[in-house]
Amino acid sequence: MSQSTPNPNPLTRRTPLSAPISVPTTHPVHAQGKQYVESEADTKLRTRSEGPNGPPSTAFGGKRRGGAGSAGKLGKREYAILGAITLVGWWTRMYRLGRPDSVVFDEVHFGGFATKYLKRRFFMDVHPPLAKLLITLSAWVGGFDGNFDFKDIGKDYIEPGVPYITMRFFPALLGLALIPLTFLTIISLRLSLATAILGSLLIAFENALITQSRLILLDSFLVFFTGLTTLFWVRFSNHDSEGRAFTRPWWFNLTLTGLSLGAVVSCKWVGLFTIAMVGFGTLRQLWLLLGNLKVTPRQWIKHFAARALCLIVLPLTFYMLMFRIHFWILNESGDGDGFMSSEFQHTLQGHGMEDTYADVSLGSKVSIRHVNTQGGYLHSHNHAYPGGSKQQQITLYPHRDENNVWRIVNASAPDGPASYPWDEIPTEWVLTGSKIRLEHVITEKRLHSHDVRPPVSEVDFQNEVSGYGFPGFAGDANDDFVVEIAHQTRGRRDRSARHRLKTLRSQFRLRHALTGCYLFSHKVKLPDWGFEQQEVTCNKNPTWENSLWYIETNEHAQLPFDAQKVNYEKPSFFDKFSELNAVMWKTNAGLTERHAYDSRPQSWPVLRRGINFWVQNHRQVYLLGNPMIWWSSTFAIAAYLGIRGLMVLRAKRGYRDLHQPKIAFYDEVCAYLVISWALHYLPFFLMQRQLFLHHYLPALYFAVLLFCTVFDYITSAIRPRTRIQVAAVILILAVWSWNHWSPLAYAGPWTKGKCEKGKWLKTWDFSCNDFHEDLGMYRAVPAVPSSKIDSAVVPEGDAITTTFVEEAPEPIHNAFEPVDAPPEEKTVAPVGPQNEVQMQESTIEVPLDGEADVGKAEDTRAPVGNDAGAPAVTDKEVDEGGWHGGADEDMNHPHDETRQEPGQAPIGVGRVEVPEMELDREGERLVDDLMRDDERDGQ
């Protein structure tokens, strides 16, 4: 080839061949007397866009396999293997699904959300609705009526008839589906069948994934949709790199990738990390297409538009659709109303309000709401502050009440009368800059502020706000406030509301005329004496949002009936969607309080600690991963990063490791998986909110896939039988590890000894003392004689209550109680409605089976005297006499045969020694004087 001949393939690398190597037949070329050959990687670059019939290639640099081909098609053998693996996964996920039979960890929240969905009561949660809607669907299918509140961990499911197994079945089913997804994903990555079997079984025996999928929690949904997105994205990338763009399989996998992205982010916001993963891959594809000279600009725009439609518009539409369903179901007022704006609240049933007059004038009766802090009402009641000025309390109250009504009074006339006939005086509008007073209609006190520190926020720049005044008192200058109307209005634009006070339209601040402070409220609650209502102060340096107010209701006798009226403007779906997501983001960022079992991201890859989910009846549920799987996957990440860094250093010295097709293929697959792992893990280091071990589960999925890729590379040079044997050894270790810690996942029986041996790390803080010493104790019947067990049918609830008569040591005798009192009874675990149990009158036990010698029972009487509760008083074995309260000493007991006779010692006590009282000389002299006086009076 002459120098003037242009290169027919500008994407081809030319590598000089050494003499011993024979020249292959793959596109040889000659230039300047040297012979060059096109490498296999160059061939794939050249043929990448040659269409469906061109030579096969892959997005990750590997060769197309037969059987389980690039399109993900499986043969009969692969289907049989996949079916067997799925059966194994069914066993690990569904085994004893009904155990434990009480509320576990965050089932408190997510089960409770199902209750609120079924009752259609609005609530606020920091997670999007899809997973919670699916949990609610499973509850509805199971016949749940929503009358169980999931309020406390350990609350029983059996007695109320909660279909908790059905509610747990759907998360478990998605946890099971992750296993075949792993198999198909590894096949789509062009790895071996043995590696696909190993990877799917590692997921099947991963303890943390098992624990999360067996409970009413969200992470099973999240990890499933993460795996589903990965599978569709890998398949789409394969079709795209093979030149199958815009074919039916290409569109099918791209569309399903977008829907999966919408689903994963609709379960939890950490699904945004999966979107970032696909986003990075999309940018890489578009960049390579931009450098491919055979792709015209028009074709590149089509590629871009297709990806934008399916990977941006489609997920966003799906995400918004979930909130549309969320709003449609939750159409009634609930406990989440307070997080939302007043306009949002008035779209819920139970929050409607009649139209109110728009123009506010002097003499109007109004209710005033705070713009920020969940919009409480300016409120007062007939209770005083316990300190400070001790004047009437001013608070922020979240509900409608007559104590929220104030009258706007003119404060411009300093020498005016104490009151005016407001119903007869013509209306005068309240303008910006008007000086007003606010009179509390019910208590006739005026809103007042002075140089006194508030009860809770005791700082110099905040003053107390109180209610002050009395009938006939015209008030003083501390009652005066200046209206400052904000430029921004509420609802539709109303220019007049910027300078004239209007209901539901104007936002304003109230500046204290004397001190210059502003009426202010923040998220600080008063103590019990303030009924835990929100504090209101006068702040000299307030934030803008916390000093803004608006008028919700307005009435005045002089306003004509046909005067303009207004109401809250109904927000559109997009307004509600935007507001709720903003509140979710703010609330999620505010979850910064520490939790007993939270952990930081640096501890997750090494499995430093888990989470205690549930402890009851000598069993325990503790979220702990399979150590063999976690540590091996973490080692694989470290190994790849180390070897990749070494390759970079070797490239600087002229080595061409990454130009070898085999290494290039595995490097591309590993790089994709490491980047996916990092995108699902590293962002947590930027978060200051509460974090837990389960946040690592999506990243763990990619770490396991990376371990499988490393295994595939290491065993690629050995015989298939040997590869299977190595995989079997790894799998045996994983199964042993799963079995060893399975009692923590399945709430199974375990012994203290095995538990202590299972603490491989000191930071694993599951409690071994909660387990029995021996497994036989789990099967043993409680050692309670049958003669001491009475079964009584409770007529009210048609339930059975088991009553145990306890053998107790003999108590200290009370001189004022009968000896033959009934035995102490203890009601244990009633089945059905609990009934009122009368208090025991005596703790003196009755000998059973003729046994007279028993121990002494604890004295449960209330101690008396200044030393009550001291060991010197309560630990004595014999009552030494003295008065013990005598609650019934004047009562007659005609049928009490054991009551002692006057002048005799109480039964069971013996002789009571009463020491003679000794008098000093002064006392004796006084007694003698009194006796002489009595004798004189008698004479």
Secondary structure as UniProt FT lines:
FT   TURN            3..4
FT   TURN            10..11
FT   STRAND          15..16
FT   TURN            19..20
FT   STRAND          28..31
FT   TURN            32..33
FT   STRAND          34..37
FT   HELIX           40..46
FT   TURN            47..49
FT   TURN            52..53
FT   TURN            59..60
FT   TURN            70..71
FT   HELIX           76..94
FT   TURN            95..98
FT   TURN            105..106
FT   HELIX           107..119
FT   HELIX           130..141
FT   TURN            142..143
FT   TURN            153..154
FT   TURN            158..161
FT   HELIX           164..188
FT   TURN            189..190
FT   HELIX           193..204
FT   HELIX           207..213
FT   HELIX           219..241
FT   TURN            242..243
FT   TURN            245..246
FT   HELIX           248..267
FT   TURN            269..270
FT   HELIX           271..291
FT   TURN            293..294
FT   HELIX           297..308
FT   HELIX           309..313
FT   HELIX           314..329
FT   TURN            335..336
FT   HELIX           337..339
FT   HELIX           342..345
FT   TURN            346..347
FT   STRAND          356..357
FT   TURN            362..363
FT   STRAND          365..370
FT   HELIX           373..375
FT   STRAND          377..384
FT   TURN            388..389
FT   STRAND          392..397
FT   HELIX           402..404
FT   STRAND          405..410
FT   TURN            414..415
FT   TURN            422..424
FT   TURN            432..433
FT   STRAND          435..440
FT   TURN            441..443
FT   STRAND          446..449
FT   TURN            460..461
FT   STRAND          462..468
FT   TURN            471..472
FT   HELIX           477..479
FT   STRAND          481..485
FT   HELIX           495..498
FT   TURN            503..505
FT   STRAND          508..512
FT   TURN            513..515
FT   STRAND          518..525
FT   HELIX           528..530
FT   TURN            531..532
FT   STRAND          534..539
FT   HELIX           545..547
FT   STRAND          549..555
FT   TURN            557..558
FT   TURN            561..562
FT   STRAND          565..566
FT   HELIX           573..589
FT   TURN            596..597
FT   HELIX           601..603
FT   TURN            604..607
FT   STRAND          611..616
FT   TURN            617..618
FT   STRAND          619..623
FT   HELIX           627..652
FT   TURN            653..654
FT   HELIX           657..659
FT   HELIX           661..681
FT   HELIX           682..686
FT   HELIX           693..696
FT   HELIX           697..714
FT   TURN            715..717
FT   HELIX           720..740
FT   HELIX           742..746
FT   HELIX           752..758
FT   TURN            762..763
FT   HELIX           768..770
FT   HELIX           776..779
FT   HELIX           786..788
FT   STRAND          789..794
FT   TURN            795..798
FT   STRAND          799..805
FT   TURN            815..816
FT   STRAND          825..828
FT   TURN            849..850
FT   TURN            866..869
FT   HELIX           871..874
FT   TURN            887..890
FT   TURN            894..895
FT   TURN            897..898
FT   TURN            902..903
FT   TURN            907..909
FT   HELIX           921..938
//
